[in-house]
């Protein structure tokens, strides 16, 4: 047998031995695809298709009650950018995002730290803290309307005890937005508390034991162990807070309906009014699509920042 025959024999053996491996990889990929396919179909029907349809409707002048639709191209978007109420609503939504990220999430973290400590009555505090999140938004809205009542509301009664004049919390254009934001923080901070508490359970005790041996105090253990370990949860919470803030609707509509004037108008309430009160479904679709675009861009930015943080090894345990 010459050298060429030996090489040919080796190549044939290599091809024959790699065939089962390829078949195995193909079956593995096919199995993964079959598992993903049902979720992908549901996602395409209930998420992607409505987004595409919303953009399509935004290109028409349409009442929503008639079949006839008039194609107007980007006219709705041009009108939107010149609409002062839209910009006011967007500004209020940005306020909700900022409060959610910089007040709500840190408050949830503090509450989780309190419940994770060795204080007495943790179970009682756990129930008390989580109670607002268990209530329906309608009930919370009605409850706080009563709380803020200028005449009989408990908030103004407390102010009266300390000699202050009653305040029209929801009727004052300056105070109305802040009043509703307080309710939002009260309602949703427990949700982030649960997320952080669940993440803290997963932090290995060995890290804290090693820190104790090195003489680290509670502050050092939080900064160098707890906080870095919670960074994935903080990122996830931020994404949820941003998306939830931009989709806000129910609590504002129940408590103020966007008033007084447009002081508490947000994109959700403005879209609802345009679509179902003014029967301008094309314009409402343009608002809805802008809400999606803004949320999408912000979430992508958060993911890019998180990628850069991981790449540079910042705040890693």
N, C-alpha and C positions, 0 to 999 in steps of 0.2 A: 504494500500500500504506500503510495507516494504522499508528499506533503499536501498537495491539493485535495486529495481524497480525505485525508485526516481533517483538514479545515472544514470541508463540506460536511463531513460526518458530525463535527462539533456544532456547526450551525443548525443542522437538522435537529440535533438533540436539544439545542437551545430553543428552537421554535416550538418543538413538541412539548417541552417542559413549561414554556410561558403561556401556552394555550389555556390550560386549566386556570391559571392565575387571572388571565383576562376575563374568562367566563365568570370567575368568582367576583371580580370587581364590577362587571356588568350587572350581575344579579344584585350585588350590594347597592349599586346606584339606583337600579330599578325599584328595589324595596324602599329606599329612602324617598324616591319620587312618589311611589304609591301612598306612602304615609303622609307626605306633604300635600298631595293633590286635593283631598277633600277640604282642608283648611284654605288652600289657595283658591279653590272655586268659591267658597263662602266669602273670602276676603275680596275677590274680584266683584262679586255680586253686590255685597253690602257696603263696600268702602270705595273701590275704584270706580265702579259704574256710577254711583251717585255724584262723585266729584266731577266726572266727565259730563254728566247730565246737567249739573249745576252750572258749569261753565257754558254749556250749550244754551241753556235758558237765558244766561246773562247777556247773550248776543241778540236777544229779541225784546221787542216791546210787547208784553203779554200780561193780561190781567190775572191769569191763573184759573179763570172760570170759563173761558171761551177757547175753542179749538184754534181759532185764527191767531196766528203769531206773525208779527211784522219784524223782519230782520233789520237790525239797526247797527250791526257790527259792534264797535267798541264805544258807542255813544253812551251807554250806561256807565262805563268806567270813566269816560271824560267828565260826565255829569257828577260822578262820585267824587272825583278829585277836586271839584269846585264846590262841593257841598260842605258847608261849615258844620252842620250837625254831624256828618260822618267823622270829621276830624275831632270834634268834641267827644264823640263816642269812642273813637280810637284812643284819645288821650285818657279817658276814664278807664278803658281796658288796660292801658299801660300801667296806670296806677294800681289796678288789681294785681297785675303781674308782679310789680315791684313789692307790693305788700305781701303777696303770697310767697315770693322767694326770700325776701329779707326780713319778714316778720313771722309769717306762718310756719315756715320750715324750721327756723331757729327755735321758735317757741315749742314746736313738736319735739325737737332734739332735747331741749331743757326738760320738758315733761318726761321724756323717755329716760333721761339721766336720773331724774328724781325717783322714778319707779324702779330703776335698775340699782339704786343705792340700797343701803341696809336700813332705811328708815322704817319706823313702825307704821302699820296701817296702809301698806302699799296696795293691798287688794282693794281697799276702800277708795283710795285715790285713783286707782286704775279704772274703777267703775265710774267715778265722778268725772274724770277727765274724758272718758270715752262716750259719756252719755249724749253730748250734743250731736255727735256723728250718727247716733242711732235714730235720732228724730228725723221726721220727714221735713223737707225744705218748706213745704206749705205751713206746717205747724210752727216751724222756727220763725218764718216770716210773720205770721199772725201774733206769735208770742212777743216778738220784738217791736211790732207796731204798738202793742199794748204797753210794753216796757218804756217806749219813747213817747207815750201819750203826754201832751203838754199839760193836761189838767190832772188826770188820775194816775199817770204812769209812775212806777216806782223810782225811776231814775230822777225825775223832777222832784219827787217827794224827798229823796235824799238831799238833793241840792237845796230844797226849801229848809231842811233841818239846819244846814250850815249857812243859811241866810242869803242864798243866791236866788235870783229870779228864775222862773220857769223858762225853759228853752224849747223852741219848736224844732226838734232834732231833724225830723224828716221833711219839714216844710221850709227850712232855711236853705237857700241855694248853696251857702258856704259850708254848712255842717252836714247836709244830707249825704254826700258821698262818703265822708268819714264815718258817719253813723252806720251806713250799710257795710263798710269795710270792716268795722269792729265785729259785726255779726258774722261776716265770712270767716274772719280769723277764729272766732269762737267756735264756729261750726266745723272747720276743716283741720285745725291744728291737731286734734286727736287722731286723725287719719295718719298724719306723718309720724305722730308719736308711736303708733303701732308698727309702722315700717322700721323706724329706728330701733325700737325695742327688739323686734325680730332679728335685726342685723347684729345687735349687741350680743345676743345669745350665741351667735356663731363665732365670736372672737375667742381664740384659744386662751384658756386661763394661764398657760405657760408663759405667755407674753407678759402678763401682769406680775406673775411670780418672779420672772427674771428682772422686771423693773423694780420690784420690791427689794431684791437682792442688791441691785445697783443703788438703792437709796432714793429712788424717784418718788416724788410726792404726787398727790392726786392730779394737780394741774399738769405736771409733766406726763403722767400716764394718759391723760385725756389728749394732750397735744400730739404725743409721739406714738400712741397706740390706738386709742379709741377713734379719734378724728380721721386719721388715714384709713383705718379699716372701714369707716362709714362712707368714704368718698363715693363708691359705686351707688350706695343708697341715696346720698345727697344728689348725685347727678340724676338718678331715676326720679327722685322727688321733684327736682327742678323741672324736668320735662313734664311730669304730670301736672305740676302747678301752672306752668306756662300754658299748656293746652287747655286745662280746666278753666283758667282765668279768661282766656280768649273765647271760650264757649259759654261763659256765664250768662245766665238769662233769668232763671226762675226766681231767685231771691230778690233780684232788682225789680222784676215785674210785679211780684207780690207786694213788696214794701213801698215802692215809689212809682212804678210804671214809667220810669225814666225821668220823672219830674223831681222837684218843681222846675218848670220850664224844661230845659234839657240837662239840668245839673247832674243827674245820675244816669243819663242816657249812655248805654253801652251798645256795642255792635249787635249783640243778640236782640235786645229790645228794639233797636232801630230797624233791624232786618224784619222782625216780626210785624212791626207797624207798617212798613212799606209793603210787605207781602200780603198780610191778612186783614189789615185795616184799610190801607189805601189801594189794595188790589193792584199793586205794581210788582208783579212777580219777577219780571225781568230785572228790575233794579234791585229787588231783594236778593236775587240770585247773584248779582254782581257783588253785593255786600258779603254774602256767604262765601263766595269764592275768594274774596280778599282776606276774609278771616282765615281760610285754609292756607293761603299763601303766606300770610304773616306768621302763623303758627309753624308752618313747615320750615321757613327760613330760620326762625329762632331755635327750633329743635335741632336743625342741622348745625347751627353755630355752637350750640351746647355740646353736641357730639364731637365737633372738631376741637373745641377747647379741651374736652375730656381726653381725646386722642393725644393731643399735644402734652397734656399733663402726664399721661401714662408713659409717653415716649421719653419725656425728660425725667421721669421718676420723681415728680413732685408729689409730696404728701402721700408717699407709699409706706406701708408699715414695715 
